[in-house]
Amino acid sequence: MGDRIGIVFKDINGGESMVLQHHWAGRRLLKEAQQWLHAVPDPSKYTAGCALAHFLQWYGGEFGIDDEFVIQDNYDDTEDNGIFVVDLGEKVVA
């Protein structure tokens, strides 16, 4: 499926958000998630689900939201480029 990846936000208590996928942004979405982590004064204060919502709000303001985003409970990366974790405590995307 091309450049589709998924990202999950993980909070300091180990909670994880639903999976955010973008069908064509690929690794660019990882770079943008890293930008968001550094733009937020203290991302560790967010729960995983709130971080996902805050990221989408920020993303829309920066780049605009399109219909290529999908949010779902689970992720099957058999034909994609994988799933990555946005760690709110460590401020890293891995």
Backbone as ProteinMPNN parsed JSONL, in Angstrom:
{"seq_chain_A": "MGDRIGIVFKDINGGESMVLQHHWAGRRLLKEAQQWLHAVPDPSKYTAGCALAHFLQWYGGEFGIDDEFVIQDNYDDTEDNGIFVVDLGEKVVA", "coords_chain_A": {"N_chain_A": [[0.813, -1.195, 0.0], [2.024, 1.204, -0.488], [3.265, 4.121, 1.028], [2.093, 3.943, 3.552], [1.902, 4.283, 7.034], [1.649, 3.676, 10.569], [0.992, 5.405, 13.633], [1.258, 5.429, 17.163], [0.385, 6.928, 20.171], [2.015, 6.995, 23.261], [1.56, 7.23, 26.663], [2.929, 8.467, 29.836], [2.12, 6.661, 31.718], [1.996, 4.288, 30.454], [-0.216, 3.901, 28.876], [-1.844, 3.578, 25.695], [-2.748, 5.181, 22.656], [-5.377, 5.02, 20.177], [-4.653, 3.729, 16.88], [-3.168, 5.861, 14.561], [-3.294, 6.308, 11.208], [-1.889, 7.177, 8.061], [-2.403, 7.355, 4.672], [-0.554, 8.049, 2.64], [1.502, 9.647, 3.601], [3.68, 8.496, 4.849], [6.989, 8.202, 6.065], [7.292, 10.883, 6.453], [5.27, 11.66, 8.152], [6.233, 10.746, 10.587], [8.342, 12.518, 11.041], [6.861, 14.844, 11.329], [5.422, 14.225, 13.623], [7.501, 14.199, 15.438], [8.208, 16.911, 15.311], [5.9, 18.0, 16.485], [6.145, 16.953, 19.09], [8.283, 18.464, 20.043], [7.262, 20.994, 19.871], [5.315, 21.158, 21.779], [5.05, 22.252, 25.088], [5.111, 20.495, 27.417], [4.73, 17.442, 26.78], [4.346, 15.17, 28.305], [2.282, 15.543, 30.057], [-0.076, 14.84, 28.88], [-2.662, 12.395, 28.361], [-2.585, 9.385, 26.43], [-4.681, 9.247, 24.487], [-5.602, 11.915, 24.487], [-3.305, 13.151, 23.564], [-3.197, 12.221, 20.94], [-5.474, 13.523, 19.877], [-4.682, 16.206, 20.28], [-2.382, 16.288, 18.685], [-3.535, 15.922, 16.127], [-5.049, 18.268, 15.96], [-3.006, 20.202, 16.027], [-1.585, 19.391, 13.739], [-3.484, 19.859, 11.728], [-3.607, 22.656, 11.825], [-1.019, 23.297, 11.009], [-0.54, 21.92, 8.553], [-2.939, 21.271, 7.37], [-5.803, 19.174, 7.251], [-6.538, 16.126, 5.689], [-8.458, 13.651, 3.855], [-7.079, 11.313, 4.105], [-6.324, 10.326, 6.533], [-6.724, 7.764, 8.95], [-8.215, 6.383, 11.778], [-7.955, 3.772, 14.026], [-8.665, 0.82, 16.045], [-6.838, -1.347, 15.994], [-3.931, -2.551, 14.214], [-2.752, -3.657, 11.158], [0.104, -4.384, 9.709], [1.022, -5.763, 7.492], [1.241, -5.181, 4.784], [2.352, -2.745, 4.799], [4.459, -0.036, 5.996], [4.951, -0.27, 8.687], [4.47, 0.297, 12.273], [4.781, 2.951, 14.544], [5.9, 4.32, 17.65], [5.007, 7.124, 19.504], [6.507, 8.388, 22.059], [5.524, 9.958, 24.853], [6.702, 10.578, 27.292], [9.464, 10.225, 26.96], [9.891, 11.832, 24.806], [10.352, 10.971, 22.142], [10.192, 9.448, 18.876], [9.778, 6.253, 17.927]], "CA_chain_A": [[0.0, 0.0, 0.0], [2.81, 2.42, -0.604], [3.935, 4.737, 2.16], [1.248, 4.002, 4.748], [2.448, 3.894, 8.331], [0.779, 3.966, 11.703], [1.649, 5.882, 14.843], [0.525, 5.279, 18.41], [0.908, 7.765, 21.235], [2.157, 6.257, 24.519], [1.734, 8.188, 27.748], [3.91, 8.084, 30.861], [1.575, 5.546, 32.497], [1.982, 3.11, 29.6], [-1.422, 3.86, 28.053], [-1.622, 3.822, 24.271], [-3.873, 5.702, 21.897], [-5.739, 4.263, 18.982], [-3.638, 3.863, 15.837], [-3.384, 6.874, 13.541], [-2.644, 5.953, 9.945], [-2.016, 8.091, 6.925], [-2.197, 6.471, 3.53], [0.568, 8.348, 1.738], [2.514, 10.524, 4.214], [4.862, 7.695, 5.141], [7.923, 8.634, 7.108], [7.119, 12.318, 6.704], [4.409, 11.767, 9.329], [7.106, 10.58, 11.754], [9.04, 13.795, 11.211], [5.888, 15.808, 11.826], [5.141, 13.856, 15.015], [8.657, 14.676, 16.207], [8.05, 18.366, 15.397], [4.859, 18.264, 17.468], [6.699, 16.671, 20.417], [9.155, 19.56, 20.461], [6.471, 22.221, 19.911], [4.481, 21.111, 22.98], [5.922, 22.492, 26.245], [5.265, 19.318, 28.274], [3.837, 16.409, 26.271], [4.111, 14.101, 29.285], [1.053, 15.817, 30.817], [-1.213, 14.33, 28.127], [-2.926, 10.97, 28.228], [-2.315, 8.975, 25.048], [-5.797, 9.65, 23.634], [-5.589, 13.378, 24.36], [-2.161, 13.505, 22.713], [-3.617, 11.977, 19.552], [-6.361, 14.623, 19.495], [-3.888, 17.436, 20.233], [-1.535, 16.197, 17.494], [-4.354, 16.178, 14.939], [-5.381, 19.693, 15.941], [-1.78, 20.899, 15.631], [-1.298, 19.018, 12.36], [-4.428, 20.59, 10.876], [-3.188, 24.054, 11.772], [0.25, 23.407, 10.297], [-0.504, 21.323, 7.222], [-4.278, 20.983, 6.866], [-6.219, 17.779, 7.399], [-7.141, 15.564, 4.484], [-9.231, 12.439, 4.114], [-6.2, 10.152, 4.076], [-6.115, 9.845, 7.893], [-7.609, 6.727, 9.452], [-7.967, 6.048, 13.174], [-8.57, 2.476, 14.299], [-8.236, 0.15, 17.28], [-5.673, -2.208, 15.808], [-3.142, -2.22, 13.034], [-2.169, -4.777, 10.43], [1.119, -3.75, 8.864], [1.597, -6.766, 6.605], [1.544, -4.594, 3.481], [2.713, -1.354, 5.015], [5.803, 0.248, 6.469], [5.092, -0.466, 10.124], [3.839, 1.141, 13.273], [5.791, 3.642, 15.331], [5.387, 4.815, 18.924], [5.364, 8.474, 19.924], [6.63, 8.265, 23.506], [5.334, 11.298, 25.408], [7.625, 10.783, 28.396], [10.839, 10.305, 26.449], [9.894, 12.785, 23.687], [10.961, 10.343, 20.97], [9.374, 8.635, 17.982], [10.591, 5.065, 17.63]], "C_chain_A": [[0.848, 1.247, 0.0], [3.455, 2.855, 0.685], [3.113, 4.757, 3.439], [2.006, 3.509, 5.969], [1.381, 4.149, 9.381], [1.606, 4.518, 12.841], [0.683, 5.713, 16.011], [1.19, 6.197, 19.424], [0.902, 6.961, 22.531], [2.423, 7.259, 25.632], [2.659, 7.643, 28.833], [3.422, 6.949, 31.746], [1.487, 4.259, 31.682], [0.738, 2.967, 28.743], [-1.104, 4.187, 26.6], [-2.905, 4.299, 23.613], [-4.29, 4.705, 20.822], [-4.666, 4.537, 17.927], [-4.067, 4.928, 14.834], [-2.603, 6.461, 12.305], [-2.836, 7.078, 8.947], [-1.598, 7.298, 5.697], [-1.013, 6.816, 2.636], [1.669, 9.175, 2.386], [3.789, 9.781, 4.574], [5.71, 8.276, 6.245], [7.872, 10.129, 7.366], [6.257, 12.532, 7.944], [5.218, 11.59, 10.616], [7.842, 11.869, 12.069], [8.091, 14.835, 11.802], [5.483, 15.493, 13.269], [6.282, 14.318, 15.921], [8.601, 16.192, 16.365], [7.028, 18.723, 16.469], [5.394, 18.047, 18.878], [7.539, 17.831, 20.935], [8.424, 20.895, 20.513], [5.626, 22.309, 21.181], [5.381, 21.295, 24.204], [6.148, 21.265, 27.13], [4.324, 18.214, 27.801], [3.524, 15.314, 27.281], [2.841, 14.336, 30.103], [-0.193, 15.255, 30.131], [-1.402, 12.827, 28.333], [-2.719, 10.641, 26.747], [-3.422, 9.441, 24.101], [-5.863, 11.152, 23.425], [-4.437, 13.836, 23.472], [-2.503, 13.303, 21.242], [-4.496, 13.122, 19.066], [-5.588, 15.93, 19.353], [-2.989, 17.438, 19.002], [-2.337, 16.502, 16.233], [-4.754, 17.643, 14.831], [-4.178, 20.503, 15.48], [-1.481, 20.648, 14.155], [-2.201, 19.783, 11.398], [-4.064, 22.047, 10.737], [-1.923, 24.265, 10.965], [0.154, 23.015, 8.824], [-1.873, 21.134, 6.584], [-4.569, 19.492, 6.996], [-6.862, 17.323, 6.098], [-7.856, 14.265, 4.831], [-8.386, 11.171, 4.062], [-5.877, 9.628, 5.474], [-7.16, 8.799, 8.245], [-7.214, 6.482, 10.9], [-8.69, 4.736, 13.458], [-7.978, 1.842, 15.546], [-6.969, -0.668, 17.117], [-5.015, -1.886, 14.471], [-2.561, -3.492, 12.438], [-1.179, -4.193, 9.435], [1.742, -4.717, 7.86], [1.963, -6.198, 5.24], [2.048, -3.164, 3.592], [4.124, -1.235, 5.567], [5.94, 0.236, 7.984], [4.326, 0.516, 10.982], [4.928, 1.697, 14.177], [5.14, 4.227, 16.572], [5.917, 6.223, 19.18], [5.338, 8.459, 21.457], [6.594, 9.652, 24.124], [6.284, 11.592, 26.551], [9.047, 10.999, 27.938], [11.009, 11.35, 25.345], [10.647, 12.229, 22.482], [9.895, 9.626, 20.155], [10.241, 7.45, 17.586], [9.735, 3.987, 16.991]], "O_chain_A": [[0.385, 2.284, 0.474], [4.112, 2.065, 1.361], [3.422, 5.536, 4.34], [2.659, 2.466, 5.943], [0.347, 4.759, 9.109], [2.771, 4.158, 13.008], [-0.533, 5.837, 15.864], [2.417, 6.237, 19.524], [-0.095, 6.321, 22.865], [3.375, 8.037, 25.57], [3.115, 6.502, 28.758], [4.219, 6.334, 32.454], [0.964, 3.253, 32.162], [0.632, 2.022, 27.963], [-0.203, 4.975, 26.314], [-4.003, 3.872, 23.971], [-3.633, 3.688, 20.598], [-3.869, 5.465, 18.069], [-5.186, 4.9, 14.323], [-1.386, 6.284, 12.362], [-3.815, 7.823, 8.994], [-0.554, 6.646, 5.695], [-0.512, 5.939, 1.932], [2.704, 9.386, 1.753], [4.867, 10.376, 4.601], [5.195, 8.782, 7.242], [8.361, 10.595, 8.396], [6.482, 13.476, 8.702], [4.914, 12.222, 11.628], [7.952, 12.263, 13.23], [8.478, 15.612, 12.674], [5.228, 16.409, 14.051], [6.048, 14.775, 17.04], [8.912, 16.711, 17.437], [7.251, 19.633, 17.268], [5.135, 18.855, 19.769], [7.511, 18.143, 22.126], [8.912, 21.838, 21.137], [5.261, 23.403, 21.611], [6.371, 20.578, 24.351], [7.278, 21.022, 27.553], [3.235, 18.057, 28.352], [2.534, 14.6, 27.126], [2.37, 13.419, 30.776], [-1.259, 15.201, 30.744], [-0.431, 12.081, 28.462], [-2.684, 11.544, 25.911], [-3.133, 9.973, 23.029], [-6.146, 11.618, 22.322], [-4.576, 14.797, 22.716], [-2.139, 14.121, 20.397], [-4.291, 13.638, 17.967], [-5.815, 16.682, 18.406], [-2.844, 18.468, 18.344], [-1.88, 17.25, 15.369], [-4.794, 18.198, 13.733], [-4.312, 21.391, 14.637], [-1.164, 21.577, 13.412], [-1.74, 20.293, 10.377], [-4.193, 22.622, 9.656], [-1.766, 25.295, 10.309], [0.7, 23.696, 7.956], [-1.964, 20.865, 5.386], [-3.672, 18.66, 6.862], [-7.637, 18.057, 5.486], [-7.852, 13.839, 5.986], [-8.929, 10.07, 3.981], [-5.224, 8.593, 5.602], [-8.331, 8.927, 7.886], [-6.029, 6.385, 11.22], [-9.879, 4.596, 13.173], [-6.932, 2.264, 16.04], [-6.117, -0.68, 18.005], [-5.498, -1.051, 13.706], [-1.952, -4.301, 13.139], [-1.571, -3.583, 8.441], [2.873, -4.508, 7.423], [2.899, -6.681, 4.602], [2.156, -2.457, 2.59], [4.88, -2.205, 5.599], [6.954, 0.693, 8.512], [3.645, 1.42, 10.499], [5.878, 0.997, 14.529], [3.964, 4.588, 16.55], [7.118, 6.477, 19.085], [4.27, 8.512, 22.067], [7.524, 10.437, 23.944], [6.642, 12.75, 26.765], [9.755, 11.856, 28.466], [12.131, 11.71, 24.991], [11.471, 12.916, 21.878], [8.842, 9.248, 20.669], [11.303, 7.617, 16.986], [10.237, 2.911, 16.667]]}, "name": "protein", "num_of_chains": 1, "seq": "MGDRIGIVFKDINGGESMVLQHHWAGRRLLKEAQQWLHAVPDPSKYTAGCALAHFLQWYGGEFGIDDEFVIQDNYDDTEDNGIFVVDLGEKVVA"}
